[in-house]
Amino acid sequence: MPRLSMWRPNHSNDFKFLDRIINEQFTVGGTGINVHLYLGPATQTDSVDETVPEYTNTSAQNIQDLLFLENRDRSYRPDIFNIRGIYQVANNDFDLSQFGIQLSTDTIFVTFHINNMVQMLGRKLMVGDVLEMEHLKDYFPLDENNAVPAALRKYYVVKDANRDADGFSQTWWPHLWRVKCEPMVDSQEYKDIINQGPGVSTIYDAFININDAIIAQAERDVPLSGYDTSQLYTVPVKTGVGPDVPNSLRADNANFDVPVDSTIPKVDSQTITPDAVITGYLTGDGVPPNGFPATSGIEFPNYPNIGDYCLRTDYLPNVMFRWDGLAWRRIESAVRTNYTTGAANNQTLKSGFFNNAGVVATKGGNLIDSRQGLSKALRPPED
């Protein structure tokens, strides 16, 4: 009589019997879960980056970005499979003991029957697959203005998968597959699944609207960078004035009764001089002090009066000049601009340098974008 042993090098009748019993437990007590199978990164064409290869086939083993090891554009199978799973339901409590507010129970561990899973899906669940919990649908959403009435679905993303330690029977063969899941976020990776809900606004859209509102209020509170000195009155300055100094050398040219050059007209004593302009970090706004008028253009006016201001718009940044009777004196540069990028920043280097959308041609004839991602900027040169 052979010795008794539960172990067999292959799936014995004992294993098959236990496997059917375990599978029946999932049918009786498991919850229905819709599975969105991850197929692999989206097909990329005309790639000139060695770290972003082109694949001839769609496979979950492909990697979209070899530098950052990311699959940002993911493709999911349009067919949805329904299988049974079991997990421990817990309350989502906020954890205030850490740095910031966190959900302490937002990670769940779901167990599936291996043979039933492979029979239904064609493979085991892997990282990247998305689970839709049918029993967690919200049939009473707050947003009643959706174009299409629909329940809010609850998605979880598989972050890790392995055999369950509790799933080994007396035959030492595994029967259960355990996956670690986290809530799916509204991001680029899962757009194939998020776009399946017509008429339902996403969290991404809400965040964009919130961000736009914050930027609009910030531009209203702080419209320009630097310091606003327009509300300050500037007192005329007289430097170098003395009994032995001719009037033509005075910084303000004030009280100039008889000019040496008869072509220079008489100067108003209240004319502001360049030395009287308030200077500091980002105080130049291209506006004359004390609300004086100014002309603007790419050239100076032909017949200026002493004390006239002109903003030259062909300078980068724009420059304010003042005519003192002898020359156009440089007053200040218009360096105060909006914090946000756009057409309003074209007069400074904030738009032309930091957000340069131009293309640079190298000696070899290659075209390089002035503004590009780190994955392209850190690309190793060819030998």
PyMOL commands that set and color helices and strands:
alter all, ss='L'
color gray80, all
select helices_A, chain A and resi 13-29+114-121+165-167+188-194+203-221+247-249+274-276+289-291+343-345+349-352+374-377
alter helices_A, ss='H'
color red, helices_A
select strands_A, chain A and resi 31-36+38-41+74-76+81-85+94-95+102-103+108-113+130-138+152-163+176-183+294-297+309-312+319-323+328-333+359-361+367-369
alter strands_A, ss='S'
color yellow, strands_A
deselect
rebuild
show_as cartoon
